[in-house]
Each structure stands twice: as C-alpha cells, then as structure tokens.
Amino acid sequence: MPDPEESLASFASVLAGELPGRWTSEYHPDHGGHADYDDLTVDVWDMDQVAETTATYIVDHCAVLTRDDGTRLFVMDRKGHDEGFLIAAMAPGSLPVAAYQGVREPDGIAVPEDPFRAAEDVIHSLLPRYNKALAQVRHNASRLASARSHGTNVVMTWSGDALVVTPPERPDIADVLADHGFVRDADKGLLVLAGDDSSRQAASVRAAGSRLAELGIGVVLRQTPRPTLGTTAPRPASPQTPAPQRSR
C-alpha cells in the first residue's frame, strides 16, 4: 500500500509540471498528529466540498502549488475516500476583505490520483473560475480604493426625530442602508430611518456605519436643531430694533 505522504507529495510535484506557466510545489508533511495547517486552510477559497472537508477533518499534511505570479493551489487528500485528491484555489492575502463581498467562490474540485488527468481538470475547470472571481475581487478593491481617495460619504440628516438619506446611486450602499432599517419614502424621495425607538435607531446607525466603512464609505451625521423630547422649543424673542442684514 503506497505511503499517503509520498503519494500526495509526488502527485503535487508532477501536477505542478503539467500546469501552464511556471509552478513550484511545496509539500507540508505530517508531524505525527502534533500539528495542523490552519494557517493554510484559512486561505482556501471554497464554500463547497473542500471547505466541508477541512472543517470536518484535521489537515495533517498537504501541498501548495505556487505560480510565479503568486497564484496558489491547495492540494490535500480526499478524506473519507480511498483514493483521489482535492484541489482548491487559495485567496490572495493582499486584497481587502470587503472586496470579496458578493463574489462567488471558485470552488475546488475532486480529482483522480492521475496528475495528468487532474491537470486537465484544473486547467479547464478550476483556473477559469479562479480567474473570473479574482478579476471581480480586484475590481471591487479598485473601487474601494477610489472611494477612499475621493472621500465618499453618506450624509444622514435629521428631520424631526427621523434620519433621512438621499437614495445613493450605488446598489451596495442602498442595500446596507435597507438592511439597517432605512425605508424609502416615495412621497419625499428619501430613505428614512424612523426615530420611534431612539436606542434602536442609534444601534442601526452604528451598524450601518460599520458596514459602510468596510466599503470605504464614511458617514456624516448632519445635525439640525431639534427640541428635546418632552419639551416645546422656545419661541425666539421679538427684536426691539430691525435686525441688521448679513451678507454671505
């Protein structure tokens, strides 16, 4: 019976030589159950069978294939099966977490022990999905950086006890506001966060601000004079002399 470590290390090495471009293979050995590879599995870009396997089993040995442009592939035993391997793309660590929001993961694949057949599956299935997802994440990261450089803000303005916002053009910003209680007022053409419960209103503003910050968006709270709850605003005293005119 072949040694599992030798089998995985050999498979990964041959696979690296069959993929387009310049790839290197680094095998991470089994340390006799005294170590796992959470530092690697955390970057596995998968929400399907590879993620399920790494969550169910301890990854005691694995291999990482790296292309000269930084692209990485994670290779592990197909736990619970007598043969075959799992391969998944690894997410780049240089991009902000917020850039991954809304991007479908390029889920990994199960491949046979034949590295030549596995290479075909990687080339025609996994890598195209990875390239598509990475392009979307990079686009999001560029948009986030642009938003930060231009100081994009959401302005929330008091209107009585409610907060109102002009509906944003960006759907992702509108979604964040809607998720945190802002409701469109068709008559006013505004998004309104009611002030019936001031503590809940404050919590909604904080939560929305945190989500918007992840998108590189700031929140500006525009204050206007409001009467204290349970009191009546005093009327201004009548001037005894005509007020002087101010020029702007």
C-alpha positions as CSV (number, residue, x, y, z in Angstrom):
1,M,0.0,0.0,0.0
2,P,1.5,3.3,-1.0
3,D,2.5,5.8,1.7
4,P,0.0,8.6,1.8
5,E,2.7,11.2,2.3
6,E,4.7,10.1,-0.7
7,S,1.6,9.8,-2.8
8,L,0.5,13.3,-2.1
9,A,4.0,14.8,-2.5
10,S,4.6,13.0,-5.7
11,F,1.2,13.9,-7.1
12,A,1.6,17.6,-6.4
13,S,5.1,17.7,-7.9
14,V,4.0,16.1,-11.1
15,L,0.9,18.2,-11.3
16,A,2.9,21.4,-11.0
17,G,4.9,20.4,-14.0
18,E,1.8,19.8,-16.1
19,L,0.1,23.2,-15.5
20,P,0.7,26.2,-17.8
21,G,3.2,28.7,-16.6
22,R,5.9,28.2,-14.0
23,W,4.7,26.4,-10.9
24,T,6.5,25.2,-7.8
25,S,5.2,22.6,-5.4
26,E,5.8,22.7,-1.6
27,Y,4.9,19.7,0.4
28,H,3.8,20.2,4.1
29,P,4.4,16.9,5.9
30,D,2.5,15.1,8.6
31,H,4.0,15.8,12.0
32,G,2.6,12.8,13.6
33,G,-0.7,14.4,14.6
34,H,1.1,17.2,16.6
35,A,0.3,20.0,14.1
36,D,-2.2,21.0,11.6
37,Y,-2.3,23.6,8.8
38,D,-4.9,26.1,9.8
39,D,-2.7,28.9,8.6
40,L,-3.0,27.5,5.1
41,T,-6.6,26.2,5.1
42,V,-7.9,29.7,6.2
43,D,-7.0,30.9,2.7
44,V,-8.8,28.1,0.8
45,W,-11.2,29.9,-1.5
46,D,-14.1,27.4,-1.4
47,M,-17.5,27.0,0.1
48,D,-18.2,23.5,-1.1
49,Q,-16.6,20.1,-0.7
50,V,-13.1,21.4,0.1
51,A,-14.3,23.7,2.8
52,E,-16.5,21.0,4.2
53,T,-13.6,18.6,4.3
54,T,-11.2,21.0,6.0
55,A,-13.9,21.8,8.6
56,T,-14.6,18.1,9.3
57,Y,-11.1,16.6,9.3
58,I,-7.8,17.7,10.6
59,V,-5.5,18.6,7.7
60,D,-2.3,16.9,8.9
61,H,-0.4,17.2,5.6
62,C,-1.0,19.0,2.3
63,A,0.8,20.6,-0.6
64,V,0.7,24.1,-2.0
65,L,1.4,24.8,-5.7
66,T,2.5,28.4,-6.4
67,R,2.7,30.0,-9.8
68,D,5.3,32.7,-10.5
69,D,2.6,35.4,-10.4
70,G,1.5,34.4,-6.9
71,T,-1.4,32.2,-7.8
72,R,-1.7,29.4,-5.3
73,L,-3.5,26.0,-5.3
74,F,-4.1,23.9,-2.2
75,V,-3.9,20.1,-2.5
76,M,-5.0,17.6,0.1
77,D,-6.1,14.0,0.5
78,R,-9.7,13.3,-0.3
79,K,-10.7,12.4,3.3
80,G,-13.3,9.7,3.7
81,H,-12.4,8.3,0.2
82,D,-9.9,5.5,-0.7
83,E,-8.3,7.5,-3.5
84,G,-8.1,10.9,-5.2
85,F,-7.3,14.4,-4.1
86,L,-9.0,17.7,-3.5
87,I,-7.6,20.9,-5.1
88,A,-8.8,24.4,-4.4
89,A,-7.6,27.9,-5.2
90,M,-6.2,30.0,-2.4
91,A,-7.4,33.6,-1.9
92,P,-4.7,36.3,-2.3
93,G,-3.9,37.8,1.1
94,S,-3.1,41.2,-0.3
95,L,-6.7,42.3,-1.1
96,P,-9.1,43.8,1.5
97,V,-11.7,41.5,3.0
98,A,-14.5,43.9,1.9
99,A,-13.5,43.3,-1.8
100,Y,-14.6,39.7,-1.6
101,Q,-18.2,40.5,-0.6
102,G,-20.7,39.4,-3.3
103,V,-18.1,37.4,-5.2
104,R,-18.8,33.7,-5.8
105,E,-16.0,31.5,-4.6
106,P,-14.2,29.5,-7.3
107,D,-15.0,26.2,-5.5
108,G,-12.4,23.5,-5.6
109,I,-12.6,20.1,-7.4
110,A,-12.1,16.4,-6.6
111,V,-9.6,14.8,-9.0
112,P,-8.2,11.3,-9.6
113,E,-4.8,10.2,-8.5
114,D,-3.6,10.6,-12.1
115,P,-1.8,14.0,-12.1
116,F,-2.1,14.3,-15.9
117,R,-5.9,14.0,-15.8
118,A,-6.0,16.2,-12.8
119,A,-4.1,18.9,-14.7
120,E,-6.8,18.9,-17.4
121,D,-9.5,19.4,-14.7
122,V,-7.5,22.3,-13.1
123,I,-6.8,24.0,-16.5
124,H,-10.4,23.7,-17.9
125,S,-12.4,24.0,-14.7
126,L,-10.7,25.4,-11.6
127,L,-8.4,28.1,-13.1
128,P,-11.1,29.8,-15.2
129,R,-13.4,30.1,-12.2
130,Y,-10.5,31.4,-10.1
131,N,-9.5,34.0,-12.8
132,K,-13.1,35.2,-13.0
133,A,-13.5,35.5,-9.3
134,L,-10.1,37.2,-8.9
135,A,-11.0,39.8,-11.6
136,Q,-14.2,40.7,-9.7
137,V,-12.4,41.0,-6.4
138,R,-9.7,43.2,-7.9
139,H,-12.4,45.4,-9.4
140,N,-14.0,45.7,-6.1
141,A,-10.7,46.5,-4.4
142,S,-10.0,49.2,-7.0
143,R,-13.5,50.7,-6.4
144,L,-13.0,50.7,-2.7
145,A,-9.6,52.4,-3.1
146,S,-11.1,55.0,-5.4
147,A,-14.0,55.7,-2.9
148,R,-11.5,56.2,-0.1
149,S,-9.3,58.6,-2.2
150,H,-12.4,60.7,-3.1
151,G,-13.7,60.8,0.4
152,T,-17.1,59.3,-0.5
153,N,-19.6,59.8,2.3
154,V,-23.2,59.0,3.1
155,V,-24.9,62.1,4.6
156,M,-27.6,61.3,7.2
157,T,-29.7,64.4,8.1
158,W,-32.1,64.9,11.0
159,S,-35.7,65.5,10.0
160,G,-37.6,65.8,13.3
161,D,-36.7,62.5,15.1
162,A,-36.0,60.6,11.9
163,L,-32.8,60.4,9.9
164,V,-33.1,60.8,6.1
165,V,-30.7,60.0,3.3
166,T,-30.8,60.8,-0.3
167,P,-31.0,57.5,-2.1
168,P,-27.5,56.6,-3.2
169,E,-26.7,55.6,-6.8
170,R,-24.6,52.6,-5.7
171,P,-26.8,49.5,-5.1
172,D,-24.4,48.1,-2.5
173,I,-24.7,51.3,-0.3
174,A,-28.5,51.2,-0.8
175,D,-28.6,47.6,0.3
176,V,-26.6,48.4,3.5
177,L,-29.0,51.2,4.4
178,A,-32.0,49.0,3.7
179,D,-30.6,46.2,5.8
180,H,-30.3,48.5,8.8
181,G,-33.8,50.0,8.8
182,F,-33.8,52.8,6.2
183,V,-37.1,52.7,4.3
184,R,-37.9,54.6,1.1
185,D,-40.4,57.3,1.4
186,A,-42.0,57.6,-2.0
187,D,-43.5,61.0,-1.4
188,K,-40.3,62.6,-0.2
189,G,-38.0,60.6,-2.4
190,L,-35.8,59.8,0.6
191,L,-34.6,56.9,2.7
192,V,-35.9,57.3,6.2
193,L,-34.8,55.8,9.5
194,A,-37.6,56.3,11.9
195,G,-36.9,57.6,15.4
196,D,-39.7,55.9,17.3
197,D,-37.1,54.0,19.3
198,S,-34.0,56.1,19.8
199,S,-31.8,53.3,21.1
200,R,-32.7,51.1,18.2
201,Q,-32.1,54.0,15.8
202,A,-28.7,54.6,17.3
203,A,-27.8,50.9,17.0
204,S,-28.9,50.9,13.4
205,V,-26.7,53.9,12.6
206,R,-23.7,52.4,14.2
207,A,-24.2,49.0,12.4
208,A,-24.7,50.7,9.1
209,G,-21.6,52.9,9.6
210,S,-19.5,49.8,10.3
211,R,-20.7,48.1,7.2
212,L,-20.2,51.2,5.0
213,A,-16.7,51.6,6.4
214,E,-15.9,48.1,5.0
215,L,-16.9,49.5,1.6
216,G,-14.6,52.6,2.1
217,I,-17.6,54.8,2.7
218,G,-17.8,57.3,5.6
219,V,-20.9,58.5,7.4
220,V,-21.6,62.2,8.0
221,L,-24.4,63.0,10.5
222,R,-25.8,66.4,9.7
223,Q,-27.1,68.0,12.8
224,T,-30.0,70.4,12.8
225,P,-31.5,72.0,16.0
226,R,-34.1,69.6,17.4
227,P,-36.3,70.2,20.5
228,T,-35.5,67.9,23.5
229,L,-38.0,65.1,23.8
230,G,-41.0,66.0,26.0
231,T,-40.4,69.8,25.7
232,T,-41.5,72.6,23.5
233,A,-39.0,74.6,21.6
234,P,-39.0,78.2,22.9
235,R,-40.1,80.9,20.5
236,P,-37.5,83.5,19.6
237,A,-37.9,86.9,21.3
238,S,-39.3,89.6,19.1
239,P,-36.4,92.0,18.2
240,Q,-36.8,95.6,19.5
241,T,-34.9,97.0,16.6
242,P,-34.7,95.8,13.0
243,A,-32.1,93.1,12.6
244,P,-29.0,94.0,10.6
245,Q,-28.7,92.5,7.2
246,R,-25.9,89.9,6.7
247,S,-24.2,89.3,3.5
248,R,-22.7,85.9,2.6
